[in-house]
Amino acid sequence: MAHELKDDELHGQQGENDAPGGGWQSVKATEQHFLREKVPFVGNRLMLKINTPNGGFECPSCAWPNPSKPGPAEFCENGAKAVAWEATRARTTPEFFADHTLTELLAWSDHALEKQGRLTHPMRYNATTDKYDPIDWATAFREIGDKVAASDPKRVELYTSGRTSNEAAFLWQLYGRMIGTQNFPDCSNMCHETTTVALPQSIGVGKATTTLDDFEHADCIFLFGQNAGTNSPRMMGLLHEARLRGAEVITFNPLRERALVKFANPQTPKDMLTNHGVPISSQYHQVRIGGDIAAIQGICKHILAVDDDARDNGGERVIDHAFVEMHTQGFDAFADHCRELSWARIERYSGLTRQALEEAAQAWMRAERVICCWGMGITQHIRGGDNVHQILNLLLMGGHIGRRGAGACPVRGHSNVQGDRTVGIFHKSGEAFLSKMDETFGIECVREHGHDVALCCEAMLRDEVDAFLGMGGNFFRAIADQARIFPHVENIPLTVQIATKLNRSHLIHGKSAYLLPALARTEKDVQVGVEQTITIEDGMCNVQGSKGQIDPASKHLLSEIAIVAGLGKATLAPNAKVDWEWLAEDYARIRDKIEATQPETFHDFNARLAATGVFHLDIAARDRIWQTDSGKAHFLFPKEHLAEDDSQPEDDHFQLLSIRGHDQFNTTVYSYDDRYRDIYGTRMVLMMNPRDIEKHGFEAGNRVTLRAVASDGIERHVSGFKIIAYDLPERCLGAYYPEVNDLISVADRDAQSNTIAGKSIPVRLELMSTEAVEAETGMLASA
């Protein structure tokens, strides 16, 4: 029988006396990470140059934008961790690889692999010894070039990480198009591709319609499926200021996240003196996993009811009907749909009460200017596109697009994931861009659509990949269905990884494999004696220059741009319009080519960059210009479905949410601690509602196996997870990514964007035997 839980055994229930997010704990964590990487002086010096235009460097972590006038400490705790992690004094040298086989390294944890430090030499896999051996750059380029040139272009995959610069990404897609492929799986396919596809369907553009200035004038900010305190901590400063001036912050998230409950701004003297912080969420609604559609439509239903009553009784209308009539279409059908929904059904699928949703609606009606923000808790669902559409419906009802202090704010992950797409990393590039590429470079680009991440994974499962080249990232650790895909990777004739540090993807290799070390964002990039500037595009469409500050970790490193140029020269026949060496000598030349292929978007690219160090890309929807087929914004909604997985909330399985720890960015794990959730020394935990623990015969501390309830019927499971009691809705579970990725089917994805659903995984639980627990514990200890 389950024992009664004590108060201190329930994780995630933040009370009045609990420590806030941020504050002195954040400052302490920052300095601890600098000390761990043995760069206390270098690290703090770098923080003076981070996120500053005209000579500084852009943070290699998240895509949150910089203010127009950056402060003296324009960074956050997690940005500092990212800098410490790449500026570390640790090195992964040829001697390290000589001491370890790849089979041995596969047993190491993700943290232990990256902890070895910066890669220093280009390496080539030796199948006889199962080790990486050093190789010179010229030989590596020649061998890779020969193998790529001999491959079927339709079976070549070029992956791109969101930390890649605009200049490197542009050359990468040029290289691919000259090879003859349009297979460009990239990290956006795993996260905000849903936004990129769904937003244009609603408002004609796939990017944020907000700027930082809008946050300073918003009356109400809705947060859906986003944990800003961990994933974009600098956003917390704006939420902190908004609450101090009386704006409301309405949060929808299954987990109560510490910083969204209360936050102490490290740049505010009062907060640092008291370390008490400011309550952030004026309302906090713990929505059922997959219940966002129901919740948002419940809010809309109440708004419509109040508006209908005002119409019938001569009261003040709460919907902006003038905007709706002039700028939108489809409102009547959406309004009728919401009116017809029963509150019983809305409550059942959202996991929230009618009263809670009406309170959220009241906050919307009190506000003249509303911003809606969302993260991967919205996008990584089977109906992620429908989720995004409902958020836009909520904004459109009030005319909150194209108004100062209002708008749509998708909060992107990696620092240049948006820029990669803007400069051409896309497997479905349109005719306008491709024709400009043809004209500029004297080539003939493939028009047939290529592969995104999901299609790339399926091609691997069919053994239809001849070459996989990864520009940064950790592809094979980030994807779903790893246990099924990994055995097929060894059948790929060629795998190439361009990277700064060792990670698991470098151990999952093809018959021939190369590991090419690149400069990091913080390092000086000197070409022909001149320090170069790269650019990135943040999540609110600002293009900013970035210039490295410290000496490279090794004299053998090349920039990503130089590596792509080396591959291009070695792979392709000479082309009078593509001089790879000339392009790599001066990155301004690459920016000129970007401008030539997108003259409207990047007009006067180099001149604008030189003048201010940063400029904003035009977003038509901000001016209420709707680049849709109808010329209007669209109210869109799923006519039949409310629930994420079509199952009843009381069915015989749970919905599992994959999450990041606070000491984590994507697959990079800085430590085994999660301070914001009071979890230390482990990531093998399963967060579970205490009522569910007792109801299903478990106890906190039990070790369990999670078995996926997959639509394709394939067996998937992970074991060794320790149950902890956590404050989240019943029948909802939480566990860390990527430890649970093997539960996710590559076939379960959003129909509109093809994004794999990692935030709502149907699972069943099994108690592990004592023998199985002991065996699992032993394996974890050795790892």
C-alpha positions in Angstrom: 0.0 0.0 0.0 1.3 3.4 -0.9 2.5 5.5 2.1 1.1 9.0 2.7 3.3 11.6 1.0 4.9 14.3 3.2 4.9 17.9 1.9 8.6 17.9 1.1 8.2 14.7 -1.0 6.0 16.5 -3.6 8.3 18.0 -6.3 7.3 21.0 -8.3 4.7 22.5 -5.9 6.1 26.0 -5.5 4.9 27.8 -2.4 5.3 31.3 -1.0 8.5 30.5 0.9 10.2 28.5 -1.8 13.3 30.0 -3.6 12.4 31.9 -6.7 13.8 31.3 -10.2 16.9 33.5 -10.9 18.4 35.5 -8.0 21.6 34.6 -6.2 21.1 31.0 -7.1 21.5 31.9 -10.7 24.6 34.0 -10.1 26.1 31.1 -8.1 25.3 28.6 -10.8 26.9 30.8 -13.5 30.2 31.0 -11.6 30.2 27.3 -10.7 30.1 26.4 -14.4 33.0 28.7 -15.2 35.0 27.1 -12.4 34.1 23.6 -13.5 35.4 24.3 -17.0 38.4 26.1 -15.5 37.6 29.4 -17.2 36.6 31.8 -14.4 38.4 34.8 -15.8 37.9 34.1 -19.5 34.3 33.2 -18.9 33.5 36.4 -17.0 35.4 38.5 -19.6 33.4 36.9 -22.4 30.2 37.9 -20.6 31.1 41.5 -21.1 31.0 41.0 -24.9 28.1 38.7 -25.3 24.9 39.9 -27.1 26.4 43.3 -28.0 26.4 44.7 -31.5 29.5 46.0 -33.4 32.2 43.8 -32.1 30.5 41.4 -29.6 29.4 37.9 -30.2 25.9 36.4 -30.1 25.1 33.9 -27.4 25.3 30.3 -28.7 22.3 29.2 -26.7 18.7 30.4 -27.3 17.2 32.7 -29.9 15.8 35.3 -27.6 16.5 38.8 -29.1 18.7 41.5 -27.6 17.3 44.9 -26.6 18.1 47.9 -28.8 20.3 49.2 -26.0 22.0 46.2 -24.4 22.9 46.5 -20.7 26.3 45.8 -19.2 25.3 42.2 -18.4 23.1 41.2 -21.3 23.1 37.4 -20.6 21.4 34.8 -18.5 22.5 31.8 -16.5 22.0 29.3 -19.3 23.7 31.5 -21.8 26.7 31.6 -19.5 26.6 27.7 -19.2 26.7 27.5 -23.0 29.7 29.8 -23.2 31.5 28.0 -20.4 30.8 24.7 -22.2 32.5 25.7 -25.4 35.2 27.9 -23.9 36.3 25.1 -21.6 40.0 24.3 -21.2 39.3 20.5 -21.7 40.4 19.0 -25.0 39.4 15.8 -26.8 42.6 15.0 -28.6 43.8 12.2 -30.9 45.4 10.6 -27.7 41.9 10.3 -26.2 40.6 8.5 -29.3 43.6 6.2 -29.3 42.7 5.2 -25.7 39.0 4.4 -26.4 37.1 2.4 -28.9 33.8 3.8 -30.2 32.0 0.7 -28.8 33.4 1.6 -25.3 32.4 5.2 -25.7 28.8 4.2 -26.5 28.4 3.2 -22.9 29.3 6.7 -21.7 26.6 9.2 -20.7 25.8 12.2 -22.9 27.3 14.4 -20.2 30.5 12.4 -20.0 31.1 12.5 -23.7 30.8 16.3 -24.1 32.7 16.8 -20.8 35.9 15.6 -22.5 36.1 19.1 -24.1 36.8 20.6 -27.5 37.7 18.5 -30.5 41.2 19.4 -31.7 41.9 17.4 -34.9 40.1 16.1 -38.0 39.5 12.3 -37.4 38.7 9.3 -39.6 37.1 6.1 -38.4 39.3 3.0 -38.5 37.0 -0.1 -38.7 39.9 -2.5 -37.8 40.6 -0.8 -34.4 37.1 0.6 -33.9 38.7 4.0 -33.2 39.1 7.4 -34.7 42.5 8.2 -36.1 43.8 11.7 -37.0 43.8 12.7 -40.6 44.9 15.9 -42.4 42.3 18.3 -43.8 43.4 17.9 -47.4 43.0 14.1 -47.3 39.7 14.3 -45.4 38.2 16.7 -48.0 39.5 14.6 -50.9 38.1 11.4 -49.6 34.7 12.8 -48.5 34.4 14.7 -51.8 35.1 11.6 -53.8 32.5 9.6 -51.9 29.8 12.3 -52.1 30.4 12.8 -55.8 29.9 9.1 -56.3 26.6 9.0 -54.4 23.1 9.3 -55.7 22.2 12.9 -54.9 18.7 11.8 -53.9 20.3 9.6 -51.2 22.5 12.3 -49.7 21.3 14.0 -46.5 22.7 17.4 -45.3 21.6 18.1 -41.7 21.9 21.6 -40.2 22.0 22.7 -36.6 20.4 25.9 -35.4 23.8 27.2 -34.1 25.2 27.4 -37.6 25.6 31.0 -38.9 23.7 32.5 -41.8 26.8 32.5 -43.9 27.7 28.8 -43.2 24.0 27.7 -43.7 23.8 29.5 -47.0 27.0 27.8 -48.3 25.7 24.5 -47.0 22.5 24.6 -49.0 24.5 25.9 -52.0 26.7 22.8 -51.7 23.7 20.6 -51.5 21.9 22.1 -54.5 25.1 21.9 -56.6 25.3 18.2 -55.7 21.7 17.9 -56.8 19.8 17.2 -53.6 17.1 19.0 -51.7 17.4 16.8 -48.7 17.9 19.4 -45.9 16.8 17.9 -42.6 17.4 20.5 -40.0 16.7 21.0 -36.3 13.7 23.2 -36.9 12.0 20.1 -38.2 12.2 18.8 -34.7 10.8 21.8 -32.9 9.2 24.9 -34.4 8.5 23.6 -38.0 4.9 23.4 -36.8 4.9 27.1 -36.3 6.7 27.8 -39.6 3.9 25.8 -41.4 0.8 26.8 -39.4 1.4 30.5 -39.0 1.4 31.3 -42.7 -1.8 29.4 -43.0 -3.3 31.8 -40.5 -1.6 35.1 -41.1 0.7 34.6 -44.1 4.1 34.6 -42.4 5.9 32.0 -40.4 7.7 34.2 -37.9 7.0 36.3 -34.8 4.9 39.5 -35.3 6.3 40.9 -32.1 9.4 42.8 -31.1 10.8 43.4 -27.6 9.2 46.8 -27.6 5.8 45.1 -27.7 6.4 43.4 -24.4 6.9 46.8 -22.8 3.4 47.8 -23.8 1.4 44.6 -23.5 -1.5 44.5 -21.0 -1.7 40.7 -21.0 0.8 38.0 -22.0 -0.3 34.4 -22.5 2.3 31.7 -22.2 1.4 28.3 -23.8 3.6 25.2 -23.4 6.8 27.2 -22.7 9.2 27.1 -19.8 11.0 30.5 -20.2 13.0 30.2 -17.0 15.0 27.3 -18.4 14.7 27.6 -22.2 14.9 31.4 -22.7 15.8 33.0 -19.3 16.3 36.5 -20.6 12.6 36.6 -21.4 12.0 36.4 -17.6 13.3 40.0 -17.2 10.5 41.3 -19.5 7.9 39.2 -17.7 9.2 40.5 -14.4 8.9 44.1 -15.6 5.4 43.4 -17.0 4.1 42.2 -13.7 5.6 45.1 -11.8 3.7 47.6 -14.1 0.5 45.6 -13.6 0.3 43.5 -16.8 -1.1 40.0 -16.4 0.7 36.9 -17.3 -1.5 33.8 -17.9 0.4 30.5 -18.0 -0.8 27.2 -19.5 1.7 24.4 -18.7 1.2 20.9 -17.2 4.1 21.4 -14.8 4.4 24.3 -12.4 7.8 25.7 -13.4 9.6 27.6 -10.7 10.6 30.7 -12.6 7.0 31.1 -14.0 5.7 31.1 -10.4 8.2 33.5 -9.0 11.4 35.1 -10.3 14.1 37.3 -8.8 15.8 39.3 -11.6 19.6 39.2 -11.1 19.8 42.6 -12.7 17.4 44.2 -10.2 19.0 45.4 -7.0 15.9 45.0 -4.9 15.4 41.4 -5.9 19.1 40.6 -5.2 18.9 42.2 -1.8 15.8 40.4 -0.7 16.1 37.3 -3.0 12.3 37.1 -2.7 11.4 37.8 -6.3 8.2 38.8 -8.0 5.2 36.5 -8.7 5.2 36.0 -12.4 2.0 34.2 -13.4 -1.1 36.0 -12.3 -3.0 32.8 -13.4 -1.3 29.4 -13.7 -3.4 26.7 -15.4 -2.0 23.2 -15.4 -3.5 22.0 -18.6 -3.7 18.3 -19.4 -1.0 17.2 -21.8 -2.5 17.5 -25.2 -5.4 19.6 -23.9 -4.4 23.0 -25.3 -7.0 23.0 -28.2 -9.8 22.4 -25.7 -8.4 25.0 -23.3 -8.1 27.7 -25.9 -11.4 27.0 -27.5 -12.9 27.1 -24.0 -11.5 30.6 -23.5 -12.9 31.6 -26.9 -16.3 30.1 -26.0 -16.6 32.3 -23.0 -15.4 35.4 -24.9 -18.1 34.7 -27.5 -20.8 34.3 -24.8 -19.9 37.6 -23.3 -19.8 39.3 -26.7 -23.1 37.7 -27.7 -24.8 39.0 -24.5 -23.4 42.5 -25.1 -24.8 42.4 -28.7 -28.3 41.3 -27.5 -28.4 43.7 -24.6 -26.7 46.8 -26.0 -23.5 46.3 -24.0 -19.9 47.0 -25.0 -18.6 44.4 -27.4 -15.4 42.5 -26.4 -14.5 41.2 -29.8 -12.9 43.5 -32.3 -15.5 43.1 -35.0 -14.2 45.9 -37.2 -10.8 44.1 -37.4 -12.4 40.7 -37.9 -14.6 42.0 -40.7 -11.9 43.9 -42.5 -8.9 41.6 -42.1 -10.1 38.0 -41.6 -12.2 35.2 -42.9 -13.7 32.1 -41.3 -14.7 33.8 -38.1 -18.4 32.8 -38.2 -17.6 29.1 -38.6 -15.1 29.2 -35.8 -17.5 31.1 -33.5 -20.3 28.6 -34.2 -17.9 25.7 -33.5 -16.9 27.1 -30.1 -20.5 27.9 -29.2 -21.6 24.3 -29.9 -18.8 22.8 -27.7 -20.1 21.6 -24.4 -18.4 22.7 -21.2 -18.3 19.1 -20.0 -16.3 18.1 -23.1 -14.0 21.1 -22.8 -13.3 20.4 -19.1 -12.7 16.7 -19.8 -10.1 17.1 -22.4 -8.4 20.3 -21.1 -8.2 19.0 -17.6 -9.3 22.5 -16.4 -12.5 23.7 -14.9 -14.9 26.0 -16.7 -14.2 28.6 -13.9 -10.5 28.5 -14.6 -10.9 29.0 -18.4 -13.4 31.8 -17.8 -10.9 33.6 -15.6 -8.3 33.4 -18.4 -10.9 34.8 -20.8 -11.7 37.6 -18.4 -8.0 38.6 -18.4 -8.1 38.6 -22.2 -11.2 40.8 -22.2 -9.6 43.3 -19.7 -6.6 43.8 -22.0 -6.3 46.2 -24.9 -3.0 44.6 -26.0 -2.4 40.9 -25.9 0.7 38.9 -26.7 0.6 35.1 -27.0 3.9 33.2 -26.6 4.4 29.5 -27.2 7.1 26.9 -27.3 7.5 23.2 -28.1 4.9 22.2 -25.6 2.5 23.5 -28.3 4.4 22.4 -31.5 5.6 18.9 -30.8 2.2 17.2 -30.9 0.3 15.2 -33.4 -2.1 18.2 -33.7 0.6 20.8 -33.2 -0.5 22.8 -36.2 -4.1 22.9 -34.8 -2.6 24.1 -31.5 -0.9 27.1 -33.2 -4.1 27.9 -35.2 -6.1 28.2 -31.9 -3.6 30.6 -30.5 -3.9 32.7 -33.6 -7.7 32.6 -33.4 -7.5 34.0 -29.8 -5.3 36.9 -31.1 -7.4 37.6 -34.2 -10.6 37.8 -32.2 -9.2 40.9 -30.4 -7.3 42.4 -33.4 -4.1 41.7 -31.6 -1.9 41.4 -34.7 -0.4 44.5 -36.2 -0.9 46.5 -33.0 1.8 47.8 -30.7 2.0 45.8 -27.5 0.3 42.8 -29.1 1.1 39.9 -31.4 2.2 36.3 -32.0 5.5 35.3 -30.3 6.7 31.8 -31.0 9.8 31.4 -28.7 12.4 29.6 -30.8 15.1 27.4 -29.4 18.6 27.4 -31.0 20.2 30.8 -31.6 20.0 30.7 -35.4 17.4 28.1 -36.2 15.2 30.7 -37.8 18.1 32.2 -39.8 19.0 28.9 -41.3 15.6 28.6 -42.8 15.6 32.3 -44.0 18.8 31.8 -46.0 17.7 28.6 -47.7 17.9 25.5 -45.5 14.6 24.1 -46.6 13.6 20.8 -48.2 10.6 22.5 -49.9 12.2 25.8 -51.2 10.0 27.7 -53.6 10.5 28.7 -57.2 11.4 32.3 -56.5 14.4 31.4 -54.4 15.5 28.5 -56.5 15.4 30.5 -59.7 17.5 33.2 -58.1 20.0 30.5 -57.0 20.1 29.3 -60.6 20.7 32.8 -61.9 23.3 33.8 -59.3 25.4 30.6 -59.4 24.9 29.3 -62.9 23.3 26.0 -61.7 20.0 24.2 -62.0 18.5 23.5 -58.6 16.4 20.4 -58.0 12.7 21.4 -57.8 11.5 18.1 -56.3 10.9 18.3 -52.6 13.5 16.6 -50.4 13.7 15.2 -46.9 13.0 16.8 -43.6 14.1 15.0 -40.3 11.2 12.5 -40.3 11.6 11.6 -44.0 15.3 11.3 -43.5 14.8 8.9 -40.6 12.4 6.8 -42.7 14.9 6.7 -45.6 17.5 5.4 -43.1 15.0 2.7 -42.0 14.7 1.6 -45.7 18.5 1.8 -46.1 18.1 4.4 -48.8 20.9 6.8 -47.6 24.3 6.8 -49.2 25.8 9.8 -47.3 24.8 11.7 -44.2 26.6 14.9 -43.5 25.8 16.8 -40.3 26.6 20.5 -39.8 26.7 20.6 -36.0 24.1 19.3 -33.6 23.6 15.8 -32.3 21.2 14.3 -34.9 21.2 10.7 -33.9 20.6 11.5 -30.2 17.8 14.0 -30.9 15.7 11.9 -33.2 12.9 9.5 -32.3 13.0 5.7 -32.8 16.7 5.5 -32.0 16.7 1.8 -31.3 15.3 1.1 -34.7 17.3 3.6 -36.7 20.8 3.1 -35.2 21.4 -0.4 -36.7 20.7 1.0 -40.1 23.2 3.8 -39.8 26.1 1.3 -40.0 24.8 0.5 -43.5 25.3 4.0 -44.7 28.4 4.2 -46.9 29.5 7.7 -45.5 28.8 9.7 -42.4 30.4 13.1 -41.7 30.0 15.1 -38.6 31.1 18.8 -38.3 31.3 19.6 -34.6 33.0 21.4 -31.7 32.7 18.7 -29.0 32.3 14.9 -28.9 28.7 13.7 -28.7 26.7 10.5 -29.2 26.1 11.1 -32.9 29.8 10.8 -33.6 29.7 7.2 -32.3 26.7 6.2 -34.5 28.5 6.0 -37.8 28.5 4.6 -41.3 31.0 2.4 -43.1 33.3 5.4 -43.6 33.1 8.1 -41.0 34.8 11.4 -40.5 34.7 13.9 -37.5 35.6 17.4 -38.6 36.3 20.0 -35.8 35.0 23.5 -36.2 35.5 26.9 -34.6 33.0 27.8 -31.9 30.9 31.0 -31.8 33.2 32.5 -29.1 36.4 32.0 -31.0 38.2 34.4 -33.4 37.7 33.5 -37.0 40.5 34.8 -39.0 40.6 34.4 -42.8 43.5 35.8 -44.9 44.7 37.7 -41.9 41.3 39.4 -41.2 38.9 38.7 -38.3 35.5 37.8 -39.8 32.0 38.6 -38.7 29.1 36.1 -39.0 25.4 36.8 -38.6 22.5 35.1 -37.0 18.7 35.8 -37.0 17.0 35.7 -33.6 13.5 34.6 -32.9 12.0 38.1 -33.6 13.6 38.6 -37.0 16.6 40.7 -36.0 19.8 40.0 -38.0 22.9 40.7 -35.9 26.6 40.4 -36.4 28.7 38.1 -34.2 32.5 38.2 -33.8 34.5 35.7 -31.8 36.6 36.9 -28.9 39.1 34.2 -27.8 41.8 32.2 -29.5 40.7 28.9 -31.1 40.9 25.7 -28.9 43.4 24.2 -31.5 45.4 25.5 -34.4 43.9 22.6 -36.5 40.3 24.0 -36.3 38.6 25.4 -39.3 35.5 27.6 -39.5 32.3 25.9 -40.6 32.4 28.1 -43.7 36.0 27.0 -44.5 34.9 23.4 -44.1 32.0 23.7 -46.4 34.2 25.5 -48.9 36.7 22.7 -48.7 34.0 20.1 -49.3 32.6 22.0 -52.2 35.9 22.4 -53.9 36.7 18.7 -53.4 33.3 17.4 -54.4 32.2 19.5 -57.4 33.5 20.3 -60.8 34.9 23.9 -61.3 32.2 26.5 -61.7 33.0 30.0 -62.9 30.4 31.5 -60.7 31.3 29.6 -57.5 34.8 30.2 -56.3 34.7 28.4 -52.9 38.0 29.7 -51.7 37.2 33.3 -52.7 33.9 33.1 -50.8 35.5 31.7 -47.7 38.2 34.4 -47.6 35.7 37.2 -46.8 32.3 36.5 -45.4 30.9 39.8 -46.7 31.1 38.2 -50.1 28.8 35.4 -48.9 26.4 38.1 -47.6 26.4 39.7 -51.0 25.3 36.4 -52.5 22.6 36.0 -49.9 21.3 39.5 -50.9 21.5 38.5 -54.6 19.2 35.5 -54.0 16.8 37.3 -51.7 17.1 41.0 -52.6 13.9 42.1 -50.9 14.6 40.4 -47.6 18.4 41.2 -47.5 18.6 44.5 -49.4 21.8 46.4 -48.5 22.9 43.5 -46.2 26.5 44.5 -45.6 25.7 48.2 -45.5 23.0 47.8 -42.9 25.2 45.4 -40.8 28.1 47.8 -40.9 25.9 50.8 -40.0 24.3 49.4 -36.8 25.4 45.9 -36.2 21.8 44.7 -36.3 18.7 45.2 -38.4 15.1 44.0 -38.4 13.6 42.0 -41.3 10.2 43.2 -42.5 7.2 41.1 -41.4 4.2 41.9 -43.5 1.6 40.8 -40.8 2.9 43.5 -38.5 1.5 46.0 -41.0 -1.7 43.9 -41.4 -0.7 42.8 -44.8 -1.8 39.1 -45.1 0.3 37.1 -47.6 -2.3 34.4 -47.8 -4.3 33.2 -50.9 -7.3 35.2 -49.8 -5.3 38.3 -48.8 -6.8 38.0 -45.3 -6.0 36.3 -42.0 -7.8 33.0 -41.5 -9.6 31.5 -38.5 -8.7 27.8 -38.7 -9.7 24.9 -36.4 -10.1 21.2 -36.3 -13.8 20.5 -36.7 -13.8 17.1 -35.0 -11.0 16.8 -32.5 -10.3 18.3 -29.1 -7.9 15.7 -27.6 -4.3 15.2 -28.6 -4.4 11.4 -29.1 -8.2 10.8 -29.7 -8.3 8.8 -26.5 -10.4 9.5 -23.4 -8.5 10.9 -20.5 -9.5 7.9 -18.4 -8.2 5.3 -20.8 -5.6 2.8 -19.7 -2.5 4.7 -20.5 -0.7 7.9 -19.5 0.5 10.8 -21.6 4.2 11.4 -21.2 5.8 14.9 -21.7 9.5 15.0 -22.6 11.2 18.0 -21.0 14.6 19.6 -20.6 16.4 19.9 -17.3 17.6 23.3 -16.1 21.2 22.3 -16.6 20.5 21.3 -20.2 20.2 22.8 -23.7 18.7 20.5 -26.3 20.8 17.3 -26.1 23.7 19.0 -24.2 23.6 18.1 -20.6 25.7 20.4 -18.4 25.1 18.5 -15.2 22.8 15.9 -13.7 21.1 18.5 -11.5 17.8 20.3 -12.1 17.7 23.0 -9.5 14.4 24.4 -10.6 12.7 21.1 -10.0 14.7 20.1 -6.9 16.1 17.0 -8.6 19.8 16.4 -8.1 22.4 13.8 -9.3 20.2 12.0 -11.8 18.1 12.3 -14.9 16.4 8.9 -14.7 13.2 10.1 -13.0 9.6 9.8 -13.9 7.4 12.7 -12.6 4.0 11.4 -11.6 0.9 12.8 -9.9 0.8 11.5 -6.3 -2.9 10.4 -6.7 -1.8 8.4 -9.8 1.0 6.8 -7.8 -1.4 5.5 -5.2 -4.2 4.6 -7.5 -2.1 2.4 -9.7 -0.3 0.6 -6.9 3.1 2.3 -7.1 5.2 4.1 -4.5 7.5 7.0 -4.9 11.0 5.6 -5.4 9.8 2.6 -7.4 11.7 1.8 -10.6 9.6 1.3 -13.7 9.6 0.4 -17.3 7.7 2.7 -19.7 6.1 1.0 -22.7 4.9 3.1 -25.6 1.4 2.7 -26.9 2.3 3.3 -30.5 0.0 3.6 -33.5 2.2 1.3 -35.6 2.1 -1.5 -33.0 6.0 -1.7 -32.7 7.3 -2.5 -29.3 9.2 0.4 -27.7 10.3 0.7 -24.1 12.8 2.3 -21.7 13.6 1.1 -18.2 15.1 2.3 -15.0 13.1 5.4 -14.3 12.5 6.3 -10.6 9.0 7.5 -9.8 8.9 10.9 -8.0 5.8 12.6 -6.8 5.3 15.7 -8.8 2.7 18.5 -9.1 1.3 17.8 -12.6 -2.2 16.8 -13.8 -3.5 13.2 -13.3 -2.7 10.7 -16.0 0.2 13.0 -17.1 3.8 12.1 -16.7 7.1 14.0 -17.2 10.6 12.7 -18.0 13.8 14.1 -19.5 14.6 14.3 -23.2 16.5 12.6 -24.8 16.4 9.7 -22.4 12.8 8.9 -23.4 13.3 9.4 -27.2 13.2 5.6 -27.8 9.5 5.7 -26.9 8.7 8.1 -29.7 7.6 6.6 -33.0 8.9 8.5 -36.1 5.5 7.8 -37.6 3.6 9.8 -34.9 3.9 13.4 -36.2 1.8 16.5 -37.0 0.1 16.0 -40.3 0.7 19.6 -41.4 4.4 20.1 -40.5 5.6 16.5 -40.2 7.1 17.4 -36.8 7.5 14.3 -34.7 5.3 14.4 -31.5 7.6 14.3 -28.5 5.5 16.2 -26.0 2.6 13.8 -25.8 3.7 10.1 -25.8 1.1 7.5 -24.8 2.7 5.0 -22.4 1.9 2.3 -19.9 4.0 1.6 -16.8 5.4 -1.7 -15.4 7.1 -2.2 -12.0 10.6 -3.5 -12.5 11.7 -6.6 -10.6 14.4 -6.3 -8.0 16.8 -8.2 -10.3 16.1 -5.9 -13.2 16.6 -2.8 -11.0 20.0 -4.1 -9.8 21.1 -4.8 -13.3 19.9 -1.4 -14.6 21.6 0.4 -11.6 24.8 -1.4 -12.4 24.8 -0.3 -16.0 24.0 3.3 -15.1 26.8 3.4 -12.6 29.3 2.1 -15.1 28.1 4.7 -17.7 
